[in-house]
Amino acid sequence: MYVPVENMELKLPNGLLVDRELLESEIKKICHYVHHVVLVVKDERMLGAMIFPNRPLFTKPDYEKSPEEGCYCPRNLPELGKCLSGCMHSLNHKLLSGNAKVDVAVIINTELSVDDGTLTADLKPAISKVAEKYGNHIRNLFGEHLPVKEEVFNMILD
């Protein structure tokens, strides 16, 4: 069963904590191309992240923000995916012991919005609505093969 992580903290059966706020903010900190993050858990064991990019940066990169060493300003989703895969691996190894690490992630090349209910009035992801709208993406994260209309980049992390 796939469950969006809505609570601020969730303890997995293996004793590791999913600190939703910490993980989401750490993922957003590693790359200014990351606009929104929604975490999901499968069977209370595997942690996944749905990442929504700041799409306007593909056509108008923000060179004022200096990327990490080895990173660059990607022009499209595959370039962002390749760059972010390495950053996500590094993040998993950097996280403090006792915190759950992200097992799988997907970058979904679309925008969340207030109009469709996927963003709240204060422009934060409406987690249950995002999980409902992008349910096939969540299932695909964990090994299913369902059709989706958005361009995606999948990452299997260690």
HELIX and SHEET records of a PDB file:
HELIX    1   1 ARG A   20  ILE A   30  1                                  11    
HELIX    2   2 PRO A   56  THR A   59  1                                   4    
HELIX    3   3 LEU A   77  LYS A   94  1                                  18    
HELIX    4   4 ILE A  127  LYS A  133  1                                   7    
HELIX    5   5 GLY A  135  LEU A  141  1                                   7    
SHEET    1   A 5 TYR A   2  PRO A   4  0                                        
SHEET    2   A 5 VAL A  34  LYS A  42 -1                                        
SHEET    3   A 5 MET A  46  PRO A  53 -1                                        
SHEET    4   A 5 VAL A 104  ILE A 108  1                                        
SHEET    5   A 5 VAL A 152  ILE A 156 -1                                        
SHEET    1   B 2 GLU A   9  LYS A  11  0                                        
SHEET    2   B 2 LEU A  17  ASP A  19 -1                                        
END                                                                             
